[in-house]
């Protein structure tokens, strides 16, 4: 597999993945060439249909989220991250910005990350930062369900395995993403989050993604979408319980004495999202 990048990284040994899994039979539906090839794919038609159906609600919530980010901290509303997609082609994945513009660091997000803006932590917990990726779905860079796209740094750690995974288009959500929905909490407990992710979490996620590539179907994708809808609420409740029982956990970052003020935009954003959801579900289409 040829990956669009100039950098090279060492490849650690993986003992938790079955090397024979790479020799699986070809998929029935492969990535099409151009718009015509993608449009005849039933899963592509499903993605476009669902995206169009949820577009009014997504645009409303997206507009409110964008306004909250604009008022919350200086900098652009959106963040574009280069990821590796189908057939090893790179693309720009769109997200709502959750970190301070001046912040530098790893491509991973930890629970105690001091790069968060005041509203950024709420976006990460509720997964609202992923909402703009519906645009990537319309473009054909991503699907609603599929293996989550990784940065080149991690793809080049396990090239043979990703050669198998990248036979399909990556997704906004997927089985590995659901299995490790609490990834930021796990990483936040590690002295070296990047090393832990590369050697422990990533191999497990790769194994799940490889199994998905071999067995995925529309019915399974719908089940994953339903489960995904539950994750933000569950994560938010878990976060609220954790902060209530561990007050010191909210004191991350350089401006610790402002942590109570940081809850204000989070509460406002949460209230706005709940109101919008209620309006959208109570109004006729």
C-alpha positions as CSV (number, residue, x, y, z in Angstrom):
1,X,0.0,0.0,0.0
2,X,1.4,3.4,-0.9
3,X,0.6,6.1,1.6
4,X,0.6,9.8,0.8
5,X,3.4,10.9,3.1
6,X,7.1,11.5,3.3
7,X,7.7,10.6,6.9
8,X,8.6,7.1,8.1
9,X,8.3,5.6,11.5
10,X,9.5,2.4,13.2
11,X,7.0,-0.5,13.3
12,X,6.7,-2.2,16.7
13,X,5.9,-5.9,17.0
14,X,2.2,-6.8,17.4
15,X,1.5,-10.1,19.1
16,X,-2.2,-9.5,19.7
17,X,-3.2,-9.6,16.0
18,X,-3.6,-12.6,13.9
19,X,-1.3,-12.1,10.9
20,X,-3.4,-14.7,8.9
21,X,-6.4,-12.3,9.1
22,X,-4.8,-10.3,6.3
23,X,-5.4,-13.1,3.9
24,X,-9.1,-12.7,4.0
25,X,-11.2,-13.0,0.9
26,X,-11.9,-9.8,-1.1
27,X,-14.9,-7.7,-0.2
28,X,-18.0,-7.8,-2.4
29,X,-18.1,-4.0,-2.4
30,X,-14.8,-2.3,-3.1
31,X,-14.1,1.4,-3.3
32,X,-15.4,2.8,-6.5
33,X,-13.5,5.0,-8.9
34,X,-14.9,8.6,-9.0
35,X,-18.4,9.7,-8.2
36,X,-20.1,7.2,-10.5
37,X,-18.4,4.2,-8.8
38,X,-19.3,5.5,-5.3
39,X,-22.9,6.4,-6.1
40,X,-23.9,2.9,-7.2
41,X,-22.7,1.4,-3.9
42,X,-25.8,0.7,-1.7
43,X,-23.9,1.7,1.4
44,X,-23.0,5.0,-0.3
45,X,-26.7,5.6,-1.1
46,X,-27.6,4.8,2.5
47,X,-25.0,7.3,3.8
48,X,-26.2,10.1,1.6
49,X,-29.9,9.4,2.4
50,X,-29.3,9.4,6.2
51,X,-27.1,12.5,6.0
52,X,-29.7,14.4,4.0
53,X,-32.4,13.4,6.5
54,X,-30.4,14.6,9.6
55,X,-29.1,17.7,7.8
56,X,-31.7,20.2,9.2
57,X,-31.0,19.2,12.8
58,X,-27.2,18.8,12.2
59,X,-27.1,22.3,10.6
60,X,-29.0,23.8,13.5
61,X,-26.8,22.2,16.2
62,X,-23.7,22.9,14.1
63,X,-24.6,26.6,13.9
64,X,-25.1,26.9,17.6
65,X,-21.9,25.0,18.3
66,X,-20.0,27.2,15.9
67,X,-21.3,30.3,17.6
68,X,-20.3,28.9,21.0
69,X,-16.8,28.2,19.8
70,X,-16.5,31.7,18.2
71,X,-17.5,33.4,21.4
72,X,-15.5,31.1,23.6
73,X,-12.0,31.5,22.3
74,X,-10.1,33.3,19.5
75,X,-9.3,31.3,16.4
76,X,-11.1,29.4,13.6
77,X,-14.2,27.4,14.3
78,X,-13.1,24.4,12.4
79,X,-10.0,22.2,12.6
80,X,-8.8,20.2,9.7
81,X,-6.8,17.0,10.4
82,X,-5.0,15.1,7.7
83,X,-6.0,11.4,7.9
84,X,-5.4,8.3,5.8
85,X,-8.4,7.1,3.9
86,X,-9.3,4.3,1.5
87,X,-6.5,2.9,-0.6
88,X,-4.0,4.9,1.4
89,X,-5.1,8.3,0.1
90,X,-4.9,11.2,2.5
91,X,-7.8,13.6,3.1
92,X,-8.6,16.5,5.4
93,X,-11.0,15.4,8.1
94,X,-13.2,18.2,9.4
95,X,-13.9,18.8,13.1
96,X,-15.1,21.6,15.4
97,X,-12.0,23.1,17.1
98,X,-11.8,22.0,20.8
99,X,-8.2,23.0,21.5
100,X,-6.5,26.4,21.9
101,X,-5.0,27.6,18.6
102,X,-1.6,28.0,20.3
103,X,-1.6,24.5,21.7
104,X,0.9,22.0,20.4
105,X,1.1,18.3,21.3
106,X,0.2,14.8,20.3
107,X,-2.7,13.8,17.9
108,X,-4.3,12.1,20.8
109,X,-6.8,13.6,23.3
110,X,-6.6,12.7,27.0
111,X,-9.2,13.4,29.6
112,X,-7.0,15.8,31.5
113,X,-5.7,17.5,28.3
114,X,-4.7,21.1,29.1
115,X,-5.2,22.1,25.5
116,X,-9.0,22.2,25.8
117,X,-10.8,25.4,25.4
118,X,-13.6,26.0,27.9
119,X,-16.2,24.6,25.5
120,X,-13.7,22.1,24.0
121,X,-14.1,19.5,26.8
122,X,-17.9,19.5,26.4
123,X,-17.5,19.0,22.6
124,X,-15.1,16.1,23.2
125,X,-17.3,14.4,25.8
126,X,-20.5,14.7,23.7
127,X,-18.7,14.0,20.4
128,X,-20.1,17.2,18.9
129,X,-16.7,18.0,17.5
130,X,-17.2,15.2,15.0
131,X,-20.4,16.6,13.6
132,X,-18.7,18.5,10.6
133,X,-17.6,15.1,9.3
134,X,-21.0,14.7,7.7
135,X,-19.4,17.0,5.0
136,X,-16.7,14.4,4.6
137,X,-19.4,11.8,4.1
138,X,-21.1,13.8,1.4
139,X,-17.7,14.3,-0.3
140,X,-17.1,10.6,-0.3
141,X,-14.0,10.8,2.0
142,X,-15.8,9.0,4.8
143,X,-18.9,6.9,5.5
144,X,-21.2,7.0,8.5
145,X,-19.9,3.7,9.7
146,X,-16.4,2.3,9.2
147,X,-12.9,2.1,10.7
148,X,-12.0,5.4,12.2
149,X,-9.3,7.1,10.1
150,X,-5.9,7.5,11.7
151,X,-3.0,9.9,11.2
152,X,0.0,8.8,9.2
153,X,2.1,8.4,12.3
154,X,0.0,5.4,13.5
155,X,-0.8,3.9,10.1
156,X,2.9,3.5,9.3
157,X,3.3,1.6,12.5
158,X,1.3,-1.4,11.1
159,X,1.3,-1.0,7.3
160,X,0.3,-4.6,6.5
161,X,-2.7,-4.5,8.8
162,X,-3.8,-1.1,7.4
163,X,-3.5,-2.3,3.9
164,X,-6.3,-4.6,4.8
165,X,-8.4,-2.1,6.7
166,X,-8.0,0.7,4.1
167,X,-9.8,-1.5,1.5
168,X,-12.9,0.2,2.8
169,X,-13.8,3.9,3.3
170,X,-13.3,5.1,6.9
171,X,-16.2,6.1,9.0
172,X,-17.4,8.7,11.5
173,X,-18.1,5.8,13.9
174,X,-17.3,2.1,14.0
175,X,-17.1,-0.9,16.2
176,X,-13.6,-0.1,17.5
177,X,-14.7,3.5,18.3
178,X,-17.6,2.2,20.3
179,X,-15.5,-0.4,22.1
180,X,-13.0,2.3,23.2
181,X,-15.4,5.2,23.6
182,X,-13.7,5.9,26.9
183,X,-10.3,6.1,25.2
184,X,-9.5,9.6,26.5
185,X,-9.9,8.3,30.1
186,X,-7.6,5.4,29.5
187,X,-5.0,7.6,27.9
188,X,-5.2,10.2,30.6
189,X,-4.1,7.5,33.2
190,X,-0.9,6.7,31.3
191,X,2.5,8.4,31.8
192,X,3.1,8.2,28.1
193,X,-0.2,8.2,26.2
194,X,1.3,8.0,22.7
195,X,3.4,4.9,23.6
196,X,0.5,3.2,25.3
197,X,-1.8,4.0,22.4
198,X,0.7,2.7,19.8
199,X,1.6,-0.5,21.7
200,X,-1.6,-1.4,23.5
201,X,-4.8,0.3,22.3
202,X,-4.1,0.6,18.6
203,X,-3.4,-3.2,18.1
204,X,-6.7,-4.0,19.8
205,X,-8.6,-1.5,17.6
206,X,-6.9,-2.8,14.5
207,X,-8.1,-6.3,15.3
208,X,-11.6,-5.1,15.7
209,X,-11.4,-3.1,12.5
210,X,-10.0,-6.0,10.5
211,X,-12.9,-8.2,11.7
212,X,-15.4,-5.5,10.6
213,X,-13.9,-5.2,7.2
214,X,-14.4,-8.9,6.6
215,X,-18.0,-9.1,8.0
216,X,-19.7,-5.7,7.7
217,X,-23.2,-5.3,6.3
218,X,-25.9,-2.6,6.3
219,X,-27.9,-4.2,9.2
220,X,-24.8,-4.2,11.4
221,X,-24.0,-0.6,10.4
222,X,-27.5,0.5,11.5
223,X,-26.9,-1.3,14.8
224,X,-23.6,0.6,15.2
225,X,-25.3,3.9,14.5
226,X,-28.0,3.3,17.1
227,X,-25.4,2.4,19.7
228,X,-23.4,5.5,18.7
229,X,-26.3,7.7,19.5
230,X,-26.3,6.5,23.1
231,X,-22.5,7.1,23.6
232,X,-22.5,11.0,24.1
233,X,-25.2,10.9,26.8
234,X,-23.5,8.0,28.6
235,X,-20.1,9.8,28.4
236,X,-21.5,13.0,29.7
237,X,-23.2,11.3,32.6
238,X,-20.0,9.5,33.4
239,X,-18.1,12.7,33.3
240,X,-20.6,14.5,35.6
241,X,-20.4,11.6,38.1
242,X,-16.6,11.6,38.0
243,X,-16.3,15.4,38.6
244,X,-18.9,15.2,41.4
245,X,-16.9,12.5,43.2
246,X,-13.4,13.8,42.3
247,X,-13.5,17.7,42.5
248,X,-9.8,17.8,42.0
249,X,-10.2,16.2,38.5
250,X,-11.6,19.5,37.1
251,X,-8.4,21.4,38.1
252,X,-6.4,20.5,35.0
253,X,-4.5,23.1,33.0
254,X,-2.6,26.3,33.8
255,X,-5.6,28.4,34.9
256,X,-6.9,26.1,37.6
257,X,-8.6,28.9,39.6
258,X,-10.9,29.6,36.7
259,X,-12.4,26.1,36.5
260,X,-15.8,27.3,37.9
261,X,-16.0,29.9,35.2
262,X,-15.2,27.4,32.5
263,X,-18.4,25.5,33.4
264,X,-20.6,28.4,32.3
265,X,-20.1,28.1,28.5
266,X,-20.4,24.3,28.8
267,X,-23.7,24.6,30.6
268,X,-25.0,27.1,28.1
269,X,-24.0,24.9,25.2
270,X,-25.6,21.9,26.7
271,X,-28.8,23.7,27.3
272,X,-28.9,25.0,23.7
273,X,-28.3,21.6,22.3
274,X,-31.1,20.1,24.4
275,X,-33.5,22.8,23.4
276,X,-32.6,22.4,19.7
277,X,-33.1,18.6,20.0
278,X,-36.5,19.1,21.6
279,X,-37.6,21.5,18.9
280,X,-36.3,19.3,16.1
281,X,-38.1,16.2,17.4
282,X,-41.4,17.9,18.2
283,X,-41.8,19.7,14.9
284,X,-43.2,18.0,11.8
285,X,-40.8,17.5,8.8
